[in-house]
Structures are given as structure tokens and as C-alpha cells.
Amino acid sequence: MRGGTSKCWVFEREQLNIPGYTVDEVLLRLFGSPDSRQVDGVGGGTSTTSKAVILSPSQEPDTDVDYTFAQVGIDEGKVDWGSNCGNCSAVVALYAMDRGWVRPQADETLVRALNTNTQQQIVQRVATPGGRWEPELDTMIPGVPFPGTEVGLGFVEPAGKTTGSLLPTGNAADLLMVDGRFVEASMVDAGAPLVIISATTAGLGETDFREWGLEVLPELENLDAIRRVGAVAMGLSATPESAERAIPKLAIAAPPDSPGEADVQIMMLSMGNPHPALAITGSIGLTLAAGTPGTVVERALKSPAETSLNIRTPAGIISTWRSTMDGSEIVGSVRTARILARASLPLPPLPAAKAQAAESARPSQSKETPMVQLPHETPNNDGGNGRDELPPADNELAELADPPQHSRRTVLTAVGLFAALGLGTTVFGGGLLRPPVTTADGDYAGETIKMVIPLAEGGGTDTWARFIGTEMVHFVPGVPGFAPTNESGGEGITGSNHFATSAKDDGTELLVSTATTVVPWVLGRHAVKYSFSDLTPVLVNGTGGVIYARTAAGIKSVKDLIGRDKPLVFGGISATGLDLTTLVAFDLLKAETTATFGFEGRGPVNLALQRGEIDIDYTTTSSYGSAVEGIAEEGKAVVLMSFGQLDAGGKVIRDPNFPDVPTVVEVYRELHGTEPSGEKLEAYKTLLGLTYTYQKGLWAPAGTPDEAVKLLRESAHKMASDKAFNAKADKILGGYPITADAQLPARVAEAYTVTDATKKYVLRLLKDTYDIEVD
């Protein structure tokens, strides 16, 4: 189920009692931990998607449901039981109503849950019009791209549930000694234990709130040190080293950057990383702290807090409220929830050492793989079966989207593989182990090419880079080793910045670029410290794509893009990423569209279009077959145009993979009867070159010897001409050629020249049409 901005697997308590296993072992194995991607389990690889909710009907007269929360570790094999998740709390009422544990009352029903982790009573309100339980998906909240069922959450007398006091130290603010310096912090216990510091303390005092998520990354280790010292001061841990990862949580507070409805702006860290929105248990503590004179939060308010608090978060405004019920103080907020799946989860066999003990505890007739079974047929208090009908899943994978960021990680497994194959890889360098690098002599023998991939493992860019690197080293004289290194974070900006400031300029280190990292550079984002004008291209490779629409939205041809009664809804991931080219195309064509952003990839956008939630989308060539071709053949969608490609003269021509599909420029002529011109056309052509024709590339640092660059470029050119390589490359490169000839520097220099007029136009478009300002 999704609860608020979290995803959690919901179990009934007895389902997790499996002979031979502890509950921790069951959860860790089901979620696929420890593993940063949780690839062999149901975990989502992030702190907000690696959560479990365990429920049972309560035996207490004033409680309907006993609710236990588990934060399942990702990189470490540990389950944290010390806190609650406010977002996941929102699923309790829906599950209890769906299972018939609570019967609907007139118009609205209160579900009383007890969180056993913190002994916190939570009152949940859901709509039951006419005394019927028919949940509606009609409410939106920040940080979630789709609507869900509204759930009002009220935490009853939340202060001191963990430590015994709202202010565990007795002070509104304390000075903590952290690594030899004093740090001011407020420590609050309500909803969840919190350590609250100011933006100035976090090193973000002069930073625009929109950039906090990126600029905070280098400070995470220092911030966690503050949090751990705070845990000791609150009595939650004997030493900083032994403090739990989940509690206390750390929040960074500041006055709002600009006038508006926000009273304060907050970024919270969850399991060591920036939370994409806000932990709702944390919002409870922040609300009470805002009403407590002298706390860091109270001093950051633009005006005194009374009965409500509007908190600006990375995902938008989240509002909380204070009230009383039956003489008890209640602090709460509104969340949404939705059932995502009903499933049976097979538990893999026990290790041999435990299997024998488990066998004696298991009934003799049961020799099957243990199954954790989530109920499929459930009463809904109204005669129905209470289950969400889910459409059949399309198991064919579309293009690999670049996954959300996670911990920076160097992947050396491939290096070991190449060494085992006898390809001469050298993993460890330094003067004691090998002589100085001699890449300018025409021979890379004994060297290792390190390829910095500024995005996470497993995505489309990572797959492309590893394929290119694995193949290219065989064409480089001396057959060097290959060390792909992922440095993810900040939408690719973190790793690219690091490369620009620290990469060796001896020809052994290369940077991978993609549209995700090029567009922020084009926009001149403050956080970008790299410049492609200062790097030297080794090779580039393009892709293509098409724009398609849902026929049920009244789209039969490109002429239906204009003169509409109702604008078409475009589904986007980020206006400052690859989506930008499509937005400029819409503006050039004068297409009547609106946009909703926040999807996690083009796959979810495609599904939303098929469900009728959005009307128009685009897809890249590599995912066209799996995402669009089928629904186009069925008449559910129509392909309107391709983005086209730039030729050597800078003219937009048809995409060779879509020879019968008109380009954006051709569609303009059809719609308006004239040739396009002016700033919009120039901006479109610039972005087309950067994000499609030359979408991905390999770059050497400035100062790399010309001889080394020439050798690498010539090697890439030989690879691009090799028949065996091209036979293998078709699926990865999508039929688009590798360019690494002598004219490459001139072509790239022209394509990567962004005029001030183009930049100003794009920034104006984002601000005026989509209310997005780029710092």
C-alpha cells in the first residue's frame, strides 16, 4: 500500500510467525536486504519504500487496531523497530475497513489505532458517505503524482511518547559538542524524536531552498554526527556510535525564502538522506516545537504559530493542525493512501544450519516453501469482496530509466571480471605498484580507464556506459582495464562536479554525460560547477523519440493539438530534464497543453496515459516497441511526430528509425502554413542536439594530452565501424551511430554552444508557463 509519500508492505501479525525464522529475518529476506537496490526482494531501494506495516485487530476496548511499524534496512541487514512512520500510519484505516475490522458509520468513520513502537494512539478519519465503505481516489498531496483516498491523522497527546517529555533535555535549545565545536539544536519528542538545527548550522544559510537537496549532500556525514550526539543528549543512546539510524530524525529549519503561504521551510533527513517530502511523525514534533518559545523552529517562523502550521517541504506545502478531543490534545495532518497490490510472497529456503531446527517445528505434512500470504478476498462491510481490481500487468520492460539517487558507490566487480579474463586490468595504482601513466605514447598497456557515471547503477545511462566501456577497451592499443564508477546524487550533478574538480588529466579518466546532466548546465543552475565547454569530447551517441497521444482524448491527428476546448495534459518527470525538449516543442507548435510533473519514469507516465489520467506523452526510440507500438496498433494511441535529428548543417531532418513520421518542424508547417523561425525554433534545435542527436557522450578533462585524446577517439571510431560491435550494439544504441571522427570537436562545439537568447527564452518559458524558477 502507499501511505502518504511512503510505500509499505502490509502484513497481518500472524503471517510473519514462520518456524525457524525471526520476524527480522523474514522481513530482511522478503525485502531483499542487505542490498542497495534490494533487487532480490520487494523493497524499493530507498528509505521511503523499504517499510513494513504489521497489523492485527486490537483486544483493547478503546483501540480498533494494533499497528507496528518496521523500517527495513537497505545497505545493512537490520530492522529498526524504534520509531513510527506517520505516512505509513495512513494505511491502517483503509486496511482495517477493507478487512471488516471496523464497520462504517454515518458519513465518516473514526478508526482508533495504537502504534506499538511508541505507544502512540492515532485517530484516523475516513469518509463513509451514507454509512458505506466505498473509498474514492480523489485527493492529491505534495510528493505524490496520483490521487488517493483521504485519511485524516490525529496523534493523541503525542508529546514525550519515547523519552517521557516534549523537551527531553528540559531546554528549548541546547549547545551540543560535535567534533570539537558547539552546535545549537532543539531536541523534541512528539510523533518521533527530533533533532532540529537551523539552515545556517547545516551550511545552507545562503542557499535557495530549491537547491537544499543538492547542496546538503556533501554535509550529510557532519549532519549525521550532530544527530547522533543529539541522540545521546535525549537519552536515546549511550554513545553517538550506537545511535539508531532511524531515530532521532534530523530536521533543518529556516524562515521561508519568499512570501507566500508557508510559515517555515523544512528539510528532513531520513536514514541519512534527504527526505523527498516530510516524515509526518516529524511534522507532529515540528508543530509542537513551533508553539514552544525559544526552539529553533519557533525562531524561524515568519509569524507566531497558533492552531495550524504550513510547512514548505521539497515536495510542496504540508499543513498540520492542533486541536482537542475529549480533553486530549491532538496534532494532525491529512494524508492519502491506496492499495497497490495483493500478493503472496515466497520465502526462500533457510540456511542449512537453521533448516533442521525449523523442520522440527513445522508440521510434518508441510514441506513447501514458506509463503507470506496477503489476503485476497476480504469483506468490505457491504457485501462486496473488497478487493481492488487491477488491470493485467505488462511485463515487458520499457527503456531503463535512470533510477533515484542512492548512496555513492564505486563498482569494481567489473574490474575483477576483466582481470579474471586476462585483460590486464590494474585496480590499485600509485608509484609503488606501477610506473607513471604513459598514455601519450600510443599504448595503454597496464593502464585502467576509469569511467565516471554520475547516475545510479542499473539505469539506461549506466547500461550504455558499461557496454561502451567494456567494448571500447578492446580497441584501445594495449587493451587497458575498465573501471566503471557510479557517483550518483543530485540528478547527476554531484558526480559531474566531482569529476570537473578532481579527475586526472592523463587520459585514464572519462566522464559520462547524458541529457540529465546537460540540461542543468544549459540552464545555468547554481549547483552546477562543471562546464562542457571546458571538457574534451571523445565520442557522442544519440537517440530519438516520438510524441504520441491518447485517442480517447479526442486526438486523431496533429491538427487536434490546437483549437481545443480543453488542453491536453502532459505527464512529466522533471521540467529541467529531458522533458524540457518536449515542452519547448509544444511551445513552438502553439499546442494547447498543461503539464503535471513528479512521475518516477516514462514507464509510469505511459501507464497513466493508458488509464486516461494524462493525454499526451513522448518516448525514446529504445522503448517505443514496448511502450507505444502496441497501443498505437490497437487504436488507443496515435503517434503524432518525431523529434527528428540534426544533420551536419544544423537542419532538422527525419529520424532514420521513424522515416514515415513527420518531425516537429514539419508539423509546424502543417499547422500554421509557414516555416518556423525565431527564438523558439533556435531553442528547439539547440535542445534537440543536446538531448537527442548528441544525448550521451564520453569526455576527458581539460589538459588531457592531445595524443591520448586522439588515441581514444580513434579507438572509438574503429569500434563504431566494427561489424561485430554493431551487431551487439543494436539493442543498446537503438540504431543510432557512435560519432568519434575528426570532425567531432567542431560538431560538439557548435551543438554545445547555447546562446544567451536561448537560455533566456527557456528560463522565461519555465517561469511563465510552468511556474518553475531556476537558480
Secondary structure by P-SEA (a helix, b strand, c coil): cccccbbbbbbcccccccccccaaaaaaaaaccccccccccccccccccbbbbbbcccccccccbbbbbbbcccccccccccccccccccaaaaaaaaaccccccccbbbbbbbcccccbbbbbbbbbccccccccccccccccccccbbbbbbbcccccccccccccccccbbbbbcccbbbbbbbbbcccbbbbbcccccccccccccccccccccaaaaaaaaaaaaaaaaccccccccccccccbbbbbbcccccccccbbbbbbccccccccccaaaaaaaaaaaaccccccccccccccccbbbbbccccbbbbbccccccbbbbcbbbbbbbcbbbbbbbccccccaaaaaaaaccccccccccccccccccccccccccccccccccccccccccccccbbbbaaaaaaaaaacccccccccccccccccccccccccbbbbbbcccccccaaaaaaaaaaaaaaaacccbbbbbbbbbccccaaaaaaaaaccccccccbbbbbcaaaaaaaaacccccccccccbbbccccccbbbbbbbcccccccccccccccbbbbbbbccccccaaaaaaaaaaaccccccccccccaaaaaaaaaacccccccccccccccccaaaaaacccccccccccccccccccccccccccccaaaaaaaacccccccaaaaaaaaaaaaccccccbbbbcccccaaaaaaaaaaaaaaaacaaaaaaaccccccbbbbbccaaaaaaaaaacccaaaaaaaaaaaaaccccccc
